[in-house]
């Protein structure tokens, strides 16, 4: 009988109250004072839906996975009222705090206290506030074929500490959920906060009414992918400018990174950065690889595949001379990644200097340097690691101004750099 009542209560449509400034401000919501040094005065990020009257942020946890959670709740496989037991989930390595945490302009897209909520907000949690971590730190071992090949070739030598005898690599890995401080985001990209809120509201199809009805709520947890950092060596050395740091900031490319598609240089550049990160750690330095979920230059994989087809079907074939043009035709822009938010994770680790930056992208380099981090050397991908079909991409990028110490081809020469035709992609 009780189960039948529960079923009827679940199936009954709940009354939906749209947010408004006057009626949705609750006295027991904790204010957020972004950038304040004391975390208790700064305040926790409370974005769970279990206690609506205690929320102090727009959106909710889990980023792009929030919709999957909603589906699971709808088909009754996910307990809507579940509050996680955070016992023993604390970070394996404590990171920070650093001065960059307390400079509001330095970090605007993640919560620097997100890995320490179990400790710093312990009393709030015991008082019934459903506060959840937005950063998690753990230990792991990597097994990567390219590293095994580097060991076989003698470029890497197991040391029993960073690289084990069986080829496994010890790392600390850190996962980040996005937490956007809207005034800081607006300032970073050079627009008024109100304009940013309206555009976010419209372009998400009105997903978050609080963006335009609750100007008192300054933090948004957007429904986008998370990011992950892999640290080789002592995490604490990341903040020491006297310790050599080798860094690769990498944007997601599922086709290359996971499946080895050869139309781009993403996986070989990523594994090259990992190899050097491990080697630097072995020499007493520290390595860092940050992986951002920005598939297809943040345009998405469907758009990326459409562009592939357009490139290979255009008159004259897939040439380096027209590499960016077809992306603009399909997507309206060459690149939507907007790297200005990327350095926040570097500032989370207290990084002041990068001795070797494995990136040819000027967008990434400019964003890092303008955020106050010194870059000593930039490292291009070696020619021998570039797949033949990816020459179109790399030569076009070099001609467009990407960093390189090699030859920059003329427009006429770019036309002769050709990729495979679609007919050659088909299985015979």
C-alpha positions in Angstrom: 0.0 0.0 0.0 2.8 2.4 1.0 4.6 1.6 -2.3 1.4 2.4 -4.3 1.2 5.8 -2.6 4.9 6.5 -3.3 4.3 5.5 -7.0 1.3 7.9 -7.3 3.3 10.7 -5.6 6.2 10.2 -8.0 4.0 10.2 -11.0 2.0 13.2 -10.0 3.4 16.3 -11.7 5.0 18.5 -9.1 4.0 22.2 -9.0 6.8 24.1 -10.8 7.6 27.5 -9.4 9.6 29.7 -11.8 12.3 31.7 -10.1 11.9 35.3 -9.4 14.1 37.8 -7.6 11.5 38.7 -4.9 10.1 35.3 -4.0 13.1 33.0 -4.3 15.6 34.6 -1.9 15.9 32.5 1.3 17.4 33.7 4.6 19.2 30.4 5.1 21.1 30.6 1.8 24.8 31.2 2.5 26.2 34.1 0.6 29.3 33.6 -1.6 32.1 36.1 -1.3 34.3 35.1 -4.3 38.1 35.4 -3.7 38.0 35.9 0.1 40.9 34.2 1.8 38.9 32.5 4.6 36.8 29.7 3.0 34.1 30.0 5.7 33.7 33.7 4.8 33.9 32.9 1.1 31.2 30.4 1.6 30.5 26.9 0.1 29.0 26.4 -3.3 25.5 24.8 -2.8 24.0 23.7 -6.1 22.1 20.5 -5.2 18.4 20.3 -5.7 17.7 18.3 -2.6 17.2 21.5 -0.5 15.9 24.2 -2.8 15.8 26.9 0.0 19.5 26.5 0.7 20.8 26.7 -2.9 23.1 29.7 -3.6 24.2 28.9 -7.1 22.5 28.5 -10.5 22.6 25.1 -12.2 23.6 21.9 -10.5 26.5 19.5 -10.1 27.8 17.0 -12.7 28.0 19.4 -15.6 26.9 17.7 -18.9 25.7 14.6 -16.9 22.9 16.4 -15.2 20.5 15.4 -18.0 21.4 11.7 -17.6 20.8 12.0 -13.9 17.3 13.5 -14.7 16.5 10.6 -17.0 17.6 8.1 -14.3 15.4 9.9 -11.7 12.5 9.8 -14.2 12.7 6.1 -14.7 13.1 5.6 -11.0 16.6 4.1 -11.0 18.2 7.1 -9.3 17.1 8.1 -5.8 16.2 11.8 -6.1 16.8 12.6 -2.4 20.2 10.8 -2.2 22.9 12.7 -0.3 26.4 11.3 -0.9 28.4 9.8 1.9 31.8 11.6 1.5 33.7 9.5 4.1 37.2 8.6 2.8 36.6 10.5 -0.5 39.1 13.3 0.5 42.0 14.2 -1.8 45.0 11.9 -1.8 47.2 15.0 -2.1 46.3 18.4 -0.6 46.7 21.2 -3.0 47.0 24.8 -2.0 45.9 27.3 -1.0 47.9 29.6 -3.1 47.8 33.4 -3.5 46.1 32.9 -6.9 43.1 31.5 -5.1 42.5 34.9 -3.4 42.9 37.1 -6.5 39.3 37.1 -8.0 40.7 37.8 -11.4 42.9 34.7 -11.5 40.3 32.0 -11.0 36.8 32.5 -12.3 35.7 29.1 -13.8 36.4 26.6 -11.1 36.1 26.6 -7.3 39.6 26.5 -5.7 38.0 25.1 -2.5 36.2 22.4 -4.5 38.5 19.5 -3.4 38.4 20.4 0.3 34.7 20.8 1.1 34.7 17.7 3.3 37.1 19.4 5.6 36.6 23.2 5.4 32.8 23.0 5.3 32.4 20.0 7.7 30.2 22.0 10.1 27.9 23.1 7.4 27.5 19.6 6.1 26.7 18.3 9.6 24.1 21.1 9.8 22.3 19.6 6.8 23.7 21.6 3.9 24.2 19.3 0.9 27.6 20.5 -0.2 29.4 18.5 -2.8 33.0 18.5 -4.1 33.6 20.0 -7.5 37.3 18.8 -7.6 38.6 15.3 -6.8 42.2 14.2 -6.4 43.4 10.6 -6.6 46.3 8.5 -7.7 46.6 6.3 -10.8 48.9 4.5 -13.2 48.8 5.0 -16.9 49.3 2.3 -19.5 49.9 3.9 -22.9 51.3 2.1 -25.9 53.3 5.0 -27.1 55.2 5.1 -23.8 56.0 1.4 -24.1 57.4 2.2 -27.5 59.4 5.0 -26.1 60.9 2.6 -23.5 61.7 0.1 -26.3 63.4 2.8 -28.3 65.4 3.9 -25.3 63.9 7.4 -25.1 62.4 6.5 -21.7 64.0 4.3 -19.0 62.0 2.9 -16.1 63.2 4.2 -12.7 60.8 2.3 -10.4 59.3 5.6 -9.2 57.8 7.6 -12.0 58.0 4.8 -14.6 57.8 1.3 -13.3 59.6 -1.7 -14.7 56.5 -2.9 -16.5 56.1 0.4 -18.2 53.3 1.8 -16.1 53.5 5.5 -15.2 52.6 6.8 -11.7 50.5 10.0 -11.8 48.2 12.1 -9.6 45.0 13.0 -11.4 42.6 15.8 -10.6 39.1 16.1 -12.0 37.4 19.5 -12.2 33.7 20.4 -12.6 33.1 23.9 -14.0 32.0 26.5 -11.5 31.6 29.9 -13.1 31.8 33.2 -11.1 29.7 35.3 -13.5 31.1 38.7 -12.7 34.7 37.3 -13.2 33.7 35.5 -16.4 32.2 38.7 -17.8 35.3 40.8 -16.9 37.6 38.1 -18.4 35.8 38.2 -21.8 35.2 41.9 -21.7 31.4 42.2 -21.5 28.9 43.5 -18.9 27.6 40.8 -16.5 24.0 41.6 -17.5 24.8 41.1 -21.2 26.6 37.8 -20.4 23.6 36.5 -18.4 21.1 37.3 -21.1 23.2 35.6 -23.8 23.7 32.5 -21.7 20.0 32.4 -21.0 19.0 32.7 -24.6 21.6 30.4 -26.1 20.8 27.6 -23.6 17.1 27.8 -24.7 16.1 29.4 -21.4 17.5 26.5 -19.4 18.4 28.6 -16.3 15.8 31.4 -15.7 17.9 32.5 -12.6 20.4 34.0 -15.0 17.9 36.8 -15.7 15.7 36.7 -12.6 18.3 36.3 -9.9 21.1 38.8 -10.2 22.0 38.1 -6.6 23.2 34.6 -7.5 26.7 35.1 -8.9 27.8 31.5 -9.5 26.7 29.2 -12.3 27.5 25.5 -12.7 27.1 25.2 -16.5 26.1 21.9 -18.2 29.4 21.4 -19.9 32.1 18.8 -19.7 34.6 18.6 -16.9 38.4 18.8 -17.2 41.2 16.6 -15.9 44.8 17.2 -14.9 47.5 14.6 -14.8 50.6 15.4 -12.7 53.9 13.5 -13.1 56.1 13.9 -10.0 55.5 15.9 -6.9 52.3 18.0 -7.1 53.8 20.6 -4.8 56.5 21.4 -7.3 54.0 22.8 -9.7 54.0 26.0 -7.6 57.8 26.2 -7.5 59.1 28.4 -10.4 62.6 27.0 -9.8 61.5 23.4 -10.5 61.4 22.6 -14.3 57.8 22.2 -15.5 56.8 20.5 -18.7 53.2 21.2 -19.6 50.8 20.1 -22.3 47.4 21.8 -22.4 45.2 19.6 -24.6 41.7 20.0 -26.0 39.6 16.9 -26.4 39.6 15.0 -29.7 37.8 11.7 -29.4 38.6 10.5 -32.9 42.3 10.9 -32.5 42.9 10.6 -28.7 40.8 7.5 -28.3 40.5 5.8 -31.7 43.7 6.9 -33.4 42.1 8.7 -36.4 45.0 10.1 -38.5 43.4 13.3 -39.9 44.8 15.4 -37.1 47.9 15.5 -34.8 45.9 15.4 -31.5 46.9 12.0 -30.1 50.6 12.1 -31.2 51.0 15.6 -29.7 49.2 14.4 -26.5 51.4 11.3 -26.1 54.5 13.3 -26.9 53.6 15.8 -24.1 53.0 12.8 -21.7 56.4 11.3 -22.6 58.1 14.6 -21.9 56.1 15.1 -18.7 57.3 11.7 -17.4 60.9 12.3 -18.5 60.9 15.7 -16.7 59.6 14.2 -13.5 62.3 11.6 -13.7 64.9 14.4 -13.8 63.6 16.0 -10.7 61.2 18.3 -12.4 57.4 18.0 -12.7 55.1 17.3 -15.6 51.5 18.4 -16.2 49.0 17.4 -18.8 45.6 19.1 -18.7 42.7 17.6 -20.7 39.8 19.9 -21.5 36.5 18.7 -22.9 36.2 20.9 -26.0 35.5 18.5 -28.7 36.0 19.8 -32.3 37.3 23.2 -31.2 34.2 23.4 -28.9 32.0 23.1 -31.9 31.1 19.4 -31.3 31.9 16.2 -33.1 28.9 16.3 -35.5 30.1 19.7 -36.8 33.7 18.4 -37.0 32.7 15.4 -39.1 30.6 17.6 -41.4 33.6 19.8 -41.9 35.7 16.7 -42.7 33.3 15.8 -45.5 33.1 19.3 -46.8 36.9 19.6 -46.9 37.4 16.4 -48.8 34.6 17.1 -51.3 35.5 20.7 -52.1 36.9 21.6 -55.5 40.6 21.0 -55.5 40.4 18.4 -52.7 41.4 18.7 -49.1 44.2 21.1 -49.2 46.0 23.1 -46.5 45.2 26.3 -48.4 41.4 25.9 -47.6 41.7 24.2 -44.2 40.0 26.8 -42.1 37.5 28.0 -44.8 35.2 25.0 -44.6 35.0 25.1 -40.8 33.8 28.7 -41.1 31.3 27.8 -43.8 29.7 25.0 -41.6 30.1 26.5 -38.1 30.4 30.2 -38.7 33.7 30.5 -36.9 37.1 28.8 -37.1 37.3 28.1 -33.4 34.9 28.5 -30.5 37.2 27.2 -27.7 37.9 30.7 -26.2 41.1 29.9 -24.3 40.9 32.8 -21.8 39.3 30.5 -19.1 41.9 27.8 -19.6 44.7 29.2 -17.3 42.4 28.9 -14.3 43.4 25.3 -13.7 47.1 26.3 -13.9 46.5 29.0 -11.2 44.7 26.4 -9.1 48.1 24.6 -8.8 49.8 27.9 -8.1 51.9 27.8 -11.3 54.0 30.8 -12.0 56.4 29.5 -14.7 56.2 26.9 -17.4 59.6 26.0 -18.7 58.4 23.9 -21.6 55.0 24.4 -23.1 54.0 21.7 -25.5 51.7 23.8 -27.7 51.8 25.5 -31.0 48.5 27.4 -30.4 48.9 31.2 -30.0 45.5 31.3 -28.4 46.7 29.0 -25.6 50.1 30.8 -25.3 48.6 34.3 -25.2 45.9 33.3 -22.6 48.6 31.7 -20.3 51.0 34.6 -20.6 48.4 37.3 -20.2 47.2 35.6 -17.0 50.6 36.3 -15.5 52.3 32.9 -16.0 55.8 33.0 -17.6 56.5 30.6 -20.5 60.2 30.0 -21.2 60.1 27.6 -24.2 57.4 26.4 -26.6 57.7 22.9 -28.0 56.3 22.0 -31.5 55.3 18.5 -32.4 58.2 16.7 -34.2 57.7 16.2 -37.9 58.1 12.4 -37.6 55.0 12.2 -35.4 52.7 13.9 -37.8 50.4 11.4 -39.7 50.4 11.9 -43.4 46.7 12.9 -43.6 47.3 15.4 -40.8 49.8 17.4 -42.8 46.9 19.4 -44.1 46.0 20.6 -40.6 49.5 21.2 -39.4 50.7 23.2 -42.5 47.6 25.3 -42.5 48.0 26.1 -38.8 51.7 27.1 -39.3 50.7 29.3 -42.2 48.0 30.9 -40.1 50.5 31.9 -37.4 50.8 28.9 -35.1 54.2 28.7 -33.4 56.8 26.7 -35.3 60.6 26.7 -35.8 60.2 25.0 -39.2 59.2 26.1 -42.6 56.1 28.2 -43.3 54.7 27.4 -46.7 53.4 29.9 -49.2 49.8 29.9 -50.3 50.9 28.2 -53.6 52.8 25.5 -51.6 49.8 25.0 -49.3 47.6 24.1 -52.3 49.9 21.1 -52.9 49.5 19.7 -49.4 46.6 17.4 -50.0 44.7 15.0 -47.8 43.1 11.7 -48.8 39.9 11.7 -50.8 36.7 10.2 -49.2 36.8 7.4 -51.7 40.2 6.3 -50.2 38.6 6.2 -46.7 36.2 3.4 -47.6 37.1 -0.1 -46.8 37.9 -2.1 -49.9 
